[in-house]
Amino acid sequence: MTERSTVVNTARAGGPPPDRQPRRLWGLVAGASLISTGLAAYEIAPASVTPLVQESLGVDATAAGLLVGTMFGTAVVASVPIGIGLDRTNTRTAMAVAVLTLFVAGVWGWVAGRSGDFRSVVASRVLGGVAYVAVWNAGIDIVSRAVERDRRATAVGIFTASGPVGFALGQAVGPLIAARFGWPAIFLAFNGLALLGLVLFWPTSRGLGHSAGDAPSLSEFGAVLRDRHVWLVGGLGFLGYALYLFVNSWGGPYLTREMGLSVAVSGLLVSVFPAVGVLSRTSSGILSDRVFSGRRQPVVVGSFVVAAPLVFGFTRLQAIPVLVAVLLASGFAIQLTIGLSFSYVRELVDARVAATAVAFQTSVGLAGAFVAPIVGGAVVDTAGFDAAFLLAGVVAVSGVALGWLAPEPAT
């Protein structure tokens, strides 16, 4: 791609040409990633202390799953409106507002948890869900516009790796925080990381926010939501996130209840499942950009092909080292799709509505994340862990079928 064509393509998105100062670019990616890491840790932390939450609040597994699923459910509803807003306003400012919102949600959840008010804890998680989806959509949008096409999937993959880093942090550190300060403290523990990220992100992102003068028309937004190819890639995100949240939410309780491990040890072991996403999500862009010459479909199909047998067989294994190996392998495979899908979907639409396409992908993908912990809890309550992991395996097989139908974006 020539410098002139890069400038023209970026101008269509209403922003400046891709930044050619590597230090500033990677400072931007690092700052955005730290913000997202703090939010992701806050998001998953209740899953790491599920038995403590159930005992303290007197709720069943389905209700406990709601503490994780609520944030994703909120994101499903809020993502597209927020994405449309990002295409009409400044993504840089949105990131700062989201960090402040996280602080409010964290304090609210801590107070509600200490008083035993389950409904108020859930309400605080709704507010946290708004902060989460604003950071996720704005981060992907601004990172995508800061780099050229041949490095875009790699840069976005690095940003999306903040999700598994945060999940691993929440899974591993959550039980330790709960043991020292009580489980409601998990809602306060990760805010400082998001603030540190904002300090790094703010100066390096100067000049990269959208201008309100470049607002797309309503018909352009509508075209995104009617695009069959956008829906196909959204479906892949739904299945990938459903698998990801199911294992994150119920892998730990399985190890505690069925394998006899402590909550702290189970959380530490399950943390390898999201943690390997640091490698996986970054690798997804490199594999697609370099190995498959920009093709996206081979990566997403391979993701589900590898994941399906690993998820199917999880509860049939008894050796802890083997279970950890399966968590690593399945976590790597599943997160290939998650890491790539956001670059994938924005390349299927006009650059002026790219943030809306990313928001749609977030909404559909997180619908899977919302459903999985709750449905998983219901299946565990009624039929046990074997049935729940069997259902997850069926989801993975469905991903293989959908991946075959997915299109390649035009270059």
ROLO-645898 format. One record per residue: x, y, z of N, C-alpha, C in turn. Coordinates in steps of 0.05 Angstrom, whole numbers, padded with zeros to 5 digits, always signed. Layout:
// ROLO-645898
XYZXYZXYZ/...
//
This chain:
// ROLO-645898
+00017-00024+00000+00000+00000+00000+00018+00025+00000/+00012+00044-00018+00028+00068-00020+00020+00088+00002/+00038+00108+00007+00031+00128+00027+00006+00144+00019/+00005+00150-00008-00018+00166-00017-00044+00151-00012/-00046+00125-00019-00070+00109-00016-00077+00107+00013/-00057+00105+00031-00062+00103+00060-00076+00129+00069/-00066+00152+00060-00078+00177+00068-00107+00179+00058/-00112+00171+00034-00140+00172+00023-00158+00154+00039/-00150+00129+00044-00167+00110+00059-00173+00120+00086/-00153+00132+00100-00158+00142+00127-00176+00166+00127/-00173+00183+00106-00190+00206+00105-00219+00198+00103/-00226+00176+00090-00253+00167+00089-00264+00161+00117/-00247+00154+00136-00255+00148+00163-00258+00173+00180/-00251+00196+00169-00254+00221+00183-00231+00227+00203/-00208+00214+00199-00185+00218+00218-00160+00224+00203/-00138+00227+00217-00112+00233+00204-00100+00208+00193/-00078+00210+00177-00065+00187+00167-00054+00170+00190/-00049+00144+00185-00038+00127+00205-00012+00139+00216/-00008+00137+00242+00015+00149+00256+00040+00134+00248/+00061+00149+00241+00086+00137+00232+00108+00139+00254/+00101+00146+00278+00120+00147+00300+00115+00122+00317/+00132+00101+00315+00127+00076+00329+00124+00079+00359/+00140+00098+00371+00138+00101+00400+00111+00111+00408/+00100+00130+00394+00074+00140+00400+00052+00119+00395/+00055+00105+00372+00035+00085+00366+00033+00063+00387/+00056+00053+00395+00055+00031+00415+00049+00041+00443/+00054+00067+00448+00045+00079+00473+00014+00080+00474/+00002+00087+00451-00027+00087+00449-00038+00059+00453/-00027+00039+00439-00036+00012+00442-00033+00002+00471/-00010+00008+00484-00006+00000+00511-00025+00013+00530/-00030+00039+00527-00048+00053+00545-00077+00043+00542/-00086+00040+00517-00113+00029+00513-00116+00001+00525/-00094-00015+00522-00095-00042+00531-00096-00044+00562/-00081-00026+00575-00082-00025+00605-00110-00018+00615/-00123+00001+00602-00150+00008+00609-00168-00016+00607/-00166-00029+00584-00183-00053+00578-00177-00076+00597/-00151-00079+00605-00143-00100+00623-00156-00096+00650/-00156-00072+00661-00169-00066+00686-00199-00072+00685/-00212-00065+00664-00241-00071+00661-00246-00100+00659/-00229-00115+00644-00233-00143+00641-00230-00158+00667/-00210-00150+00683-00206-00162+00709-00231-00157+00727/-00241-00133+00727-00265-00126+00742-00288-00143+00733/-00289-00147+00707-00312-00162+00695-00313-00191+00703/-00291-00205+00703-00291-00234+00708-00287-00241+00738/-00278-00222+00754-00270-00228+00782-00291-00244+00798/-00318-00238+00795-00337-00254+00810-00336-00284+00804/-00329-00291+00780-00327-00320+00773-00306-00334+00789/-00285-00320+00797-00263-00333+00812-00271-00338+00841/-00292-00326+00851-00301-00330+00879-00330-00339+00880/-00339-00353+00860-00367-00361+00858-00377-00375+00884/-00363-00394+00895-00373-00407+00920-00376-00387+00943/-00358-00368+00945-00360-00348+00966-00384-00330+00962/-00389-00322+00937-00412-00305+00931-00438-00320+00937/-00440-00346+00929-00464-00361+00935-00469-00363+00965/-00448-00369+00980-00451-00372+01009-00459-00345+01022/-00446-00324+01014-00451-00298+01026-00478-00286+01020/-00486-00288+00995-00511-00276+00986-00535-00296+00986/-00529-00322+00990-00550-00342+00991-00564-00345+00964/-00548-00347+00942-00559-00350+00915-00549-00376+00903/-00564-00386+00882-00556-00411+00869-00536-00405+00847/-00528-00426+00833-00507-00423+00812-00517-00405+00789/-00542-00407+00782-00552-00391+00760-00551-00361+00767/-00559-00354+00792-00557-00326+00800-00528-00317+00802/-00511-00334+00812-00482-00327+00814-00471-00321+00786/-00479-00337+00766-00471-00332+00739-00480-00306+00728/-00502-00295+00739-00513-00270+00731-00494-00247+00737/-00477-00250+00758-00459-00228+00765-00438-00225+00743/-00431-00246+00729-00413-00244+00706-00429-00237+00681/-00451-00251+00677-00466-00247+00652-00479-00220+00649/-00485-00207+00672-00499-00181+00670-00483-00160+00654/-00456-00160+00659-00440-00140+00644-00441-00145+00614/-00441-00170+00607-00442-00177+00578-00470-00171+00567/-00490-00176+00583-00518-00170+00574-00521-00140+00570/-00510-00124+00587-00511-00095+00584-00497-00087+00559/-00473-00099+00554-00458-00092+00530-00473-00099+00505/-00488-00121+00505-00504-00129+00482-00523-00107+00474/-00537-00096+00494-00557-00075+00490-00544-00048+00483/-00522-00042+00497-00510-00015+00494-00490-00012+00471/-00480-00034+00461-00457-00033+00443-00463-00018+00417/-00485-00025+00403-00490-00012+00378-00496+00018+00381/-00513+00026+00401-00517+00055+00405-00490+00069+00411/-00473+00057+00427-00447+00069+00433-00430+00070+00408/-00431+00049+00392-00415+00049+00367-00424+00071+00348/-00450+00075+00345-00461+00096+00328-00452+00123+00339/-00452+00126+00366-00442+00151+00378-00413+00155+00372/-00397+00134+00373-00368+00137+00368-00363+00145+00339/-00380+00137+00320-00376+00146+00293-00385+00175+00289/-00397+00187+00309-00406+00214+00307-00392+00233+00328/-00374+00222+00343-00361+00239+00364-00332+00231+00368/-00321+00235+00391-00292+00232+00396-00287+00207+00413/-00273+00187+00401-00267+00162+00415-00248+00166+00438/-00231+00186+00436-00211+00191+00457-00225+00200+00482/-00244+00218+00480-00259+00228+00503-00276+00205+00515/-00287+00188+00498-00303+00165+00507-00287+00147+00526/-00261+00143+00520-00245+00126+00537-00242+00138+00565/-00238+00164+00567-00235+00177+00593-00260+00176+00609/-00283+00180+00596-00309+00179+00610-00314+00151+00620/-00306+00131+00605-00310+00103+00613-00294+00096+00637/-00269+00106+00639-00253+00100+00663-00266+00112+00688/-00276+00136+00686-00290+00148+00709-00315+00133+00717/-00329+00122+00697-00353+00106+00702-00345+00080+00716/-00323+00068+00709-00314+00044+00723-00309+00050+00753/-00298+00073+00760-00294+00079+00788-00320+00080+00803/-00341+00092+00791-00367+00094+00804-00379+00066+00808/-00377+00050+00787-00388+00022+00788-00374+00005+00809/-00347+00009+00811-00332-00007+00831-00340-00001+00859/-00342+00025+00865-00349+00033+00893-00377+00023+00899/-00395+00027+00880-00423+00018+00884-00425-00012+00890/-00411-00028+00873-00411-00057+00877-00399-00065+00904/-00378-00052+00913-00365-00058+00938-00385-00053+00962/-00397-00030+00961-00417-00023+00982-00440-00043+00983/-00451-00049+00959-00474-00067+00957-00466-00095+00966/-00442-00105+00959-00433-00131+00966-00430-00134+00997/-00419-00113+01009-00415-00114+01038-00441-00114+01053/-00462-00102+01042-00488-00101+01055-00505-00125+01048/-00495-00142+01030-00511-00166+01022-00534-00161+01003/-00533-00139+00989-00555-00131+00971-00549-00141+00943/-00559-00165+00936-00553-00177+00911-00563-00160+00887/-00587-00150+00889-00598-00134+00866-00581-00109+00861/-00571-00097+00882-00555-00073+00879-00527-00080+00867/-00517-00103+00874-00492-00112+00862-00496-00115+00832/-00518-00128+00824-00524-00132+00796-00527-00105+00782/-00540-00086+00795-00544-00060+00782-00517-00046+00778/-00498-00049+00797-00471-00037+00793-00457-00050+00770/-00462-00075+00765-00450-00089+00743-00461-00079+00716/-00486-00070+00716-00498-00059+00692-00482-00033+00684/-00477-00017+00704-00461+00008+00699-00433+00000+00689/-00421-00020+00702-00395-00029+00693-00395-00039+00664/-00417-00051+00656-00420-00061+00629-00419-00039+00608/-00431-00016+00615-00430+00008+00597-00401+00017+00594/-00387+00018+00616-00359+00027+00615-00342+00007+00598/-00347-00018+00602-00332-00039+00588-00336-00036+00557/-00361-00034+00548-00366-00035+00520-00356-00009+00507/-00357+00013+00521-00346+00038+00510-00316+00036+00506/-00302+00025+00526-00273+00022+00523-00266+00003+00500/-00281-00020+00499-00275-00040+00478-00279-00029+00450/-00302-00017+00445-00307-00007+00418-00289+00016+00411/-00286+00035+00430-00269+00058+00424-00240+00050+00420/-00230+00031+00436-00203+00022+00434-00197+00009+00407/-00215-00009+00399-00211-00023+00373-00212-00002+00350/-00230+00017+00352-00233+00036+00331-00208+00054+00328/-00199+00064+00351-00176+00083+00350-00150+00069+00343/-00146+00045+00353-00122+00030+00345-00123+00023+00316/-00146+00015+00306-00148+00008+00277-00141+00031+00259/-00150+00055+00267-00145+00078+00250-00117+00089+00252/-00102+00080+00272-00075+00090+00276-00054+00075+00260/-00061+00053+00247-00042+00036+00233-00051+00030+00205/-00032+00022+00188-00039+00015+00161-00052-00013+00159/-00064-00019+00137-00080-00043+00134-00063-00069+00139/-00038-00069+00129-00022-00093+00130-00012-00099+00159/-00017-00080+00178-00010-00086+00206-00034-00083+00224/-00057-00078+00212-00080-00072+00229-00089-00096+00246/-00091-00120+00234-00100-00143+00250-00081-00149+00272/-00055-00144+00267-00035-00149+00288-00038-00130+00311/-00042-00104+00305-00045-00083+00326-00071-00088+00342/-00093-00093+00327-00118-00098+00341-00117-00124+00357/-00103-00144+00347-00099-00169+00362-00084-00164+00389/-00064-00146+00388-00050-00139+00413-00069-00125+00432/-00086-00107+00422-00105-00094+00440-00125-00114+00452/-00135-00131+00435-00155-00150+00445-00143-00170+00465/-00116-00173+00464-00103-00190+00484-00106-00179+00513/-00113-00154+00515-00119-00143+00542-00141-00157+00556/-00160-00168+00540-00182-00183+00552-00172-00207+00568/-00157-00226+00555-00147-00249+00570-00127-00241+00593/-00112-00220+00589-00094-00212+00611-00111-00204+00635/-00132-00188+00630-00149-00180+00652-00164-00204+00664/-00173-00222+00647-00187-00246+00657-00169-00263+00674/-00144-00267+00665-00125-00282+00681-00119-00269+00708/-00116-00242+00707-00111-00227+00731-00135-00230+00751/-00159-00227+00740-00183-00230+00757-00186-00258+00769/-00181-00278+00752-00184-00306+00761-00163-00313+00782/-00138-00304+00778-00116-00312+00796-00115-00295+00822/-00120-00269+00819-00117-00251+00842-00143-00247+00857/-00166-00251+00844-00192-00248+00858-00194-00263+00884/-00188-00290+00884-00190-00305+00909-00171-00295+00931/-00148-00285+00923-00129-00274+00943-00139-00249+00955/-00151-00231+00939-00163-00207+00949-00186-00213+00967/-00203-00232+00959-00226-00240+00975-00218-00251+01002/-00196-00267+01003-00187-00278+01028-00176-00257+01047/-00165-00236+01036-00152-00215+01053-00172-00193+01060/-00189-00185+01042-00206-00161+01046-00236-00167+01044/-00244-00192+01039-00272-00199+01034-00278-00198+01005/-00296-00215+00995-00301-00217+00967-00311-00191+00953/-00326-00173+00967-00335-00149+00953-00312-00131+00944/-00288-00135+00956-00265-00118+00949-00256-00123+00920/-00265-00145+00908-00257-00150+00880-00267-00128+00861/-00288-00114+00870-00300-00093+00853-00283-00067+00853/-00264-00065+00872-00248-00041+00874-00219-00046+00865/-00211-00071+00864-00183-00078+00862-00169-00069+00836/-00184-00067+00814-00170-00064+00788-00174-00037+00776/-00186-00018+00791-00191+00009+00780-00165+00024+00774/-00145+00020+00792-00120+00034+00789-00106+00028+00762/-00109+00003+00753-00096-00005+00728-00109+00010+00705/-00135+00014+00705-00148+00029+00684-00140+00058+00685/-00136+00070+00708-00127+00097+00710-00099+00101+00700/-00081+00081+00706-00054+00082+00695-00054+00081+00664/-00071+00064+00654-00074+00062+00625-00083+00089+00613/-00102+00103+00626-00111+00128+00615-00089+00149+00615/-00072+00149+00635-00049+00168+00636-00031+00163+00612/-00027+00138+00605-00010+00132+00582-00024+00137+00555/-00050+00131+00554-00065+00133+00530-00070+00162+00521/-00075+00179+00540-00085+00206+00534-00066+00222+00517/-00040+00225+00524-00022+00241+00507-00015+00228+00480/-00015+00201+00479-00007+00187+00455-00030+00186+00435/-00054+00191+00443-00077+00189+00425-00087+00216+00415/-00072+00237+00421-00080+00264+00413-00083+00266+00383/-00106+00277+00373-00110+00280+00345-00122+00256+00331/-00128+00234+00345-00138+00210+00333-00167+00205+00338/-00181+00223+00352-00210+00219+00356-00226+00228+00332/-00250+00217+00330-00268+00225+00308-00277+00254+00311/-00283+00266+00289-00295+00293+00290-00324+00291+00284/-00341+00306+00299-00370+00305+00296-00378+00314+00268/-00361+00329+00254-00367+00338+00227-00367+00317+00206/-00357+00293+00213-00355+00272+00193-00376+00251+00197/-00398+00258+00209-00419+00238+00217-00431+00224+00193/-00431+00197+00193-00445+00182+00171-00475+00186+00173/-00488+00180+00151-00517+00182+00150-00530+00158+00163/-00556+00160+00169-00571+00138+00181-00573+00114+00161/-00574+00120+00136-00575+00098+00116-00549+00082+00116/-00527+00096+00121-00501+00082+00122-00500+00064+00146/-00511+00073+00169-00513+00056+00192-00530+00032+00187/-00553+00037+00174-00572+00015+00168-00560-00006+00150/-00543+00002+00131-00530-00017+00113-00512-00036+00128/-00499-00027+00149-00483-00045+00166-00500-00067+00178/-00523-00059+00189-00540-00078+00204-00555-00097+00185/-00556-00090+00159-00570-00108+00140-00550-00126+00125/-00524-00123+00130-00504-00137+00114-00502-00166+00124/-00507-00185+00106-00507-00214+00113-00479-00223+00122/-00459-00212+00109-00431-00220+00116-00424-00210+00144/-00433-00187+00151-00429-00176+00179-00442-00195+00199/-00466-00205+00193-00480-00223+00211-00465-00250+00213/-00453-00259+00192-00438-00285+00193-00414-00282+00212/-00399-00261+00209-00376-00257+00226-00385-00252+00255/-00408-00238+00258-00419-00234+00285-00426-00261+00297/-00437-00279+00281-00444-00306+00292-00419-00321+00302/-00397-00318+00288-00372-00330+00297-00363-00319+00324/-00367-00292+00326-00360-00280+00352-00378-00289+00374/-00404-00293+00368-00423-00303+00388-00414-00331+00399/-00407-00349+00381-00399-00376+00389-00372-00376+00403/-00354-00359+00394-00327-00358+00407-00330-00347+00435/-00345-00326+00438-00348-00315+00465-00364-00333+00484/-00383-00347+00473-00399-00366+00489-00380-00387+00501/-00363-00399+00485-00344-00418+00495-00325-00406+00515/-00315-00383+00508-00295-00369+00526-00307-00364+00554/-00331-00354+00555-00343-00347+00581-00353-00372+00596/-00361-00392+00581-00370-00416+00594-00346-00429+00610/-00324-00432+00597-00301-00444+00611-00290-00426+00633/-00289-00400+00628-00281-00381+00649-00298-00382+00673/-00325-00385+00669-00344-00384+00691-00346-00410+00706/-00345-00433+00691-00351-00459+00704-00327-00478+00705/-00305-00471+00693-00281-00487+00696-00271-00488+00725/-00271-00465+00738-00262-00464+00766-00280-00479+00785/-00307-00474+00784-00325-00490+00801-00323-00520+00796/-00319-00528+00771-00315-00556+00765-00291-00568+00780/-00269-00554+00779-00245-00563+00793-00249-00563+00823/-00264-00545+00833-00270-00544+00862-00288-00566+00871/-00311-00569+00857-00331-00588+00866-00325-00617+00858/-00315-00621+00834-00311-00648+00824-00283-00659+00828/-00263-00641+00829-00235-00650+00832-00225-00645+00861/-00240-00631+00877-00233-00627+00905-00211-00606+00910/-00207-00588+00892-00187-00567+00895-00199-00544+00910/-00182-00528+00923-00191-00504+00936-00199-00482+00916/-00214-00463+00925-00223-00441+00907-00198-00426+00896/-00178-00421+00913-00155-00407+00905-00139-00422+00883/-00135-00448+00888-00120-00465+00869-00135-00467+00843/-00162-00471+00845-00178-00473+00820-00176-00448+00804/-00178-00425+00817-00176-00399+00803-00150-00396+00790/-00128-00404+00803-00102-00402+00792-00099-00420+00767/-00109-00444+00769-00107-00462+00746-00123-00453+00722/-00148-00444+00727-00165-00435+00706-00155-00409+00693/-00139-00394+00708-00128-00369+00697-00111-00374+00672/-00100-00398+00669-00084-00403+00645-00101-00403+00620/-00127-00408+00622-00145-00409+00599-00148-00381+00587/-00154-00360+00602-00154-00333+00589-00125-00323+00584/-00106-00330+00602-00079-00319+00600-00066-00326+00573/-00071-00350+00563-00058-00357+00538-00068-00340+00514/-00090-00326+00519-00100-00308+00499-00081-00285+00492/-00062-00279+00510-00042-00259+00503-00027-00268+00479/-00019-00293+00478-00006-00304+00454-00025-00309+00432/-00049-00320+00438-00068-00327+00417-00079-00303+00402/-00088-00283+00416-00101-00261+00403-00080-00245+00386/-00056-00243+00397-00035-00230+00381-00028-00247+00357/-00026-00273+00361-00019-00291+00339-00041-00292+00317/-00066-00287+00325-00087-00288+00305-00082-00268+00283/-00074-00244+00290-00069-00224+00270-00044-00230+00254/-00023-00240+00267+00002-00247+00253-00003-00270+00233/-00018-00290+00243-00024-00313+00225-00039-00304+00201/-00059-00287+00205-00075-00278+00183-00060-00260+00164/-00046-00240+00176-00032-00220+00159-00008-00232+00145/+00007-00250+00158+00032-00260+00147+00030-00288+00135/+00020-00307+00150+00019-00335+00141-00002-00339+00119/-00025-00327+00123-00047-00331+00103-00051-00307+00085/-00031-00289+00083-00032-00267+00065-00057-00249+00067/-00065-00244+00091-00088-00227+00096-00115-00242+00096/-00115-00268+00091-00141-00283+00092-00149-00287+00121/-00175-00285+00126-00185-00287+00154-00198-00314+00159/-00211-00326+00139-00227-00350+00143-00211-00374+00153/-00187-00380+00143-00172-00403+00153-00167-00403+00183/-00163-00379+00193-00157-00377+00222-00181-00383+00239/-00205-00372+00231-00229-00377+00248-00238-00406+00245/-00236-00418+00222-00244-00446+00219-00226-00464+00236/-00199-00459+00234-00181-00475+00250-00185-00472+00280/-00193-00448+00288-00198-00443+00316-00219-00462+00328/-00241-00465+00314-00262-00483+00324-00256-00513+00320/-00241-00519+00299-00234-00547+00294-00217-00558+00317/-00198-00542+00327-00181-00550+00349-00197-00550+00375/-00214-00530+00380-00228-00527+00405-00248-00549+00411/-00262-00559+00390-00285-00577+00394-00278-00602+00409/-00258-00618+00401-00252-00643+00417-00242-00637+00445/-00228-00615+00448-00217-00608+00475-00239-00602+00495/-00259-00587+00486-00282-00581+00503-00299-00605+00509/-00304-00621+00488-00320-00646+00491-00308-00664+00513/-00281-00666+00513-00268-00686+00531-00260-00676+00558/-00266-00651+00564-00255-00639+00588-00262-00654+00614/-00287-00661+00617-00295-00674+00642-00288-00704+00643/-00277-00714+00621-00269-00743+00620-00241-00746+00631/-00227-00724+00636-00199-00725+00644-00197-00723+00674/-00179-00737+00686-00176-00737+00715-00149-00726+00725/-00129-00727+00708-00102-00717+00717-00101-00687+00715/-00093-00674+00736-00092-00644+00737-00073-00633+00716/-00049-00644+00712-00032-00633+00691-00044-00635+00663/-00059-00656+00658-00073-00659+00632-00095-00638+00629/-00110-00634+00650-00131-00614+00650-00119-00586+00644/-00097-00580+00657-00084-00554+00652-00075-00551+00623/-00064-00573+00612-00056-00573+00584-00080-00568+00566/-00103-00581+00572-00127-00577+00556-00137-00548+00558/-00135-00537+00582-00143-00509+00586-00126-00490+00569/-00100-00496+00568-00082-00479+00552-00088-00482+00522/-00091-00507+00513-00096-00511+00484-00123-00500+00475/-00144-00506+00491-00170-00496+00483-00172-00466+00486/-00159-00454+00506-00159-00425+00509-00145-00412+00485/-00123-00424+00476-00109-00413+00453-00127-00414+00428/-00139-00437+00423-00155-00441+00399-00179-00423+00399/-00194-00422+00420-00219-00406+00421-00213-00376+00416/-00191-00367+00428-00186-00338+00427-00173-00329+00400/-00166-00348+00383-00158-00339+00356-00181-00325+00342/-00205-00336+00344-00229-00324+00332-00235-00297+00345/-00234-00296+00371-00241-00271+00385-00221-00249+00377/-00195-00256+00376-00176-00236+00369-00178-00225+00341/-00186-00241+00322-00187-00233+00294-00213-00221+00286/-00235-00228+00299-00262-00221+00289-00267-00191+00287/-00254-00175+00304-00259-00146+00303-00246-00133+00280/-00221-00142+00273-00209-00132+00248-00225-00142+00224/-00233-00166+00225-00248-00180+00204-00273-00164+00196/-00290-00158+00216-00316-00146+00210-00314-00117+00200/-00294-00102+00210-00293-00074+00201-00283-00072+00173/-00270-00093+00162-00261-00094+00135-00283-00101+00115/-00306-00108+00125-00329-00116+00108-00346-00092+00102/-00341-00069+00114-00359-00045+00111-00342-00021+00103/-00356+00000+00096-00343+00026+00090-00330+00037+00115/-00307+00049+00112-00291+00059+00134-00306+00079+00152/-00325+00094+00139-00339+00114+00154-00357+00102+00176/-00365+00078+00173-00382+00065+00193-00368+00041+00206/-00341+00041+00206-00326+00019+00217-00331+00016+00247/-00334+00038+00262-00339+00035+00291-00366+00022+00296/-00385+00028+00279-00411+00015+00282-00409-00015+00277/-00394-00023+00256-00390-00052+00251-00376-00065+00275/-00356-00052+00286-00343-00063+00310-00362-00065+00333/-00379-00045+00336-00398-00045+00358-00419-00068+00354/-00427-00072+00329-00445-00094+00324-00432-00121+00330/-00407-00124+00322-00392-00148+00329-00390-00152+00359/-00385-00131+00373-00383-00132+00402-00410-00141+00414/-00432-00129+00403-00458-00135+00414-00466-00164+00410/-00463-00174+00385-00470-00202+00380-00451-00221+00394/-00425-00215+00394-00406-00232+00408-00412-00233+00438/-00417-00210+00450-00422-00210+00479-00449-00221+00486/-00467-00224+00466-00492-00238+00472-00485-00267+00479/-00466-00279+00465-00456-00305+00473-00444-00306+00500/-00428-00285+00507-00416-00283+00533-00437-00280+00555/-00458-00266+00549-00480-00262+00569-00495-00288+00574/-00501-00302+00553-00517-00326+00555-00501-00349+00568/-00476-00352+00561-00461-00375+00569-00459-00380+00599/-00451-00360+00616-00450-00366+00645-00476-00373+00657/-00498-00361+00647-00524-00365+00659-00535-00392+00650/-00535-00398+00624-00544-00424+00614-00526-00446+00626/-00500-00441+00627-00482-00461+00638-00489-00467+00667/-00495-00446+00683-00503-00451+00710-00529-00467+00713/-00548-00461+00695-00573-00475+00695-00569-00505+00689/-00552-00510+00669-00547-00538+00661-00532-00553+00683/-00513-00539+00696-00498-00551+00718-00517-00558+00741/-00536-00540+00747-00555-00544+00769-00573-00568+00763/-00581-00571+00738-00602-00591+00731-00590-00618+00722/-00567-00617+00708-00557-00641+00695-00528-00647+00701/-00513-00628+00713-00486-00633+00720-00466-00623+00700/-00440-00625+00708-00419-00614+00692-00415-00629+00665/-00419-00655+00665-00415-00670+00640-00433-00660+00618/-00458-00655+00625-00478-00646+00605-00471-00617+00596/-00461-00601+00615-00455-00573+00608-00431-00572+00588/-00411-00588+00593-00388-00588+00575-00394-00601+00548/-00413-00620+00549-00422-00632+00524-00436-00611+00506/-00452-00595+00518-00466-00574+00504-00446-00554+00493/-00425-00548+00508-00404-00530+00498-00390-00541+00474/-00386-00568+00474-00374-00580+00451-00391-00578+00426/-00417-00579+00429-00435-00575+00406-00432-00547+00395/-00429-00528+00413-00425-00500+00405-00400-00498+00388/-00379-00511+00396-00354-00510+00380-00357-00522+00353/-00371-00544+00351-00376-00557+00324-00392-00538+00307/-00411-00524+00318-00427-00504+00303-00409-00482+00292/-00388-00475+00307-00369-00455+00298-00354-00464+00273/-00348-00490+00271-00334-00500+00247-00352-00496+00223/-00378-00504+00226-00397-00501+00203-00400-00472+00195/-00403-00454+00214-00407-00426+00207-00382-00414+00195/-00358-00423+00204-00333-00413+00193-00330-00418+00163/-00341-00441+00154-00339-00448+00125-00355-00428+00108/-00375-00416+00120-00392-00397+00105-00382-00368+00105/-00362-00363+00122-00353-00336+00126-00339-00326+00101/-00343-00301+00094-00330-00289+00070-00302-00279+00076/-00286-00275+00055-00261-00260+00057-00266-00231+00051/-00255-00212+00067-00259-00184+00061-00245-00176+00036/-00255-00156+00021-00242-00145-00002-00217-00130+00007/-00195-00132-00009-00171-00119-00002-00168-00092-00017/
//
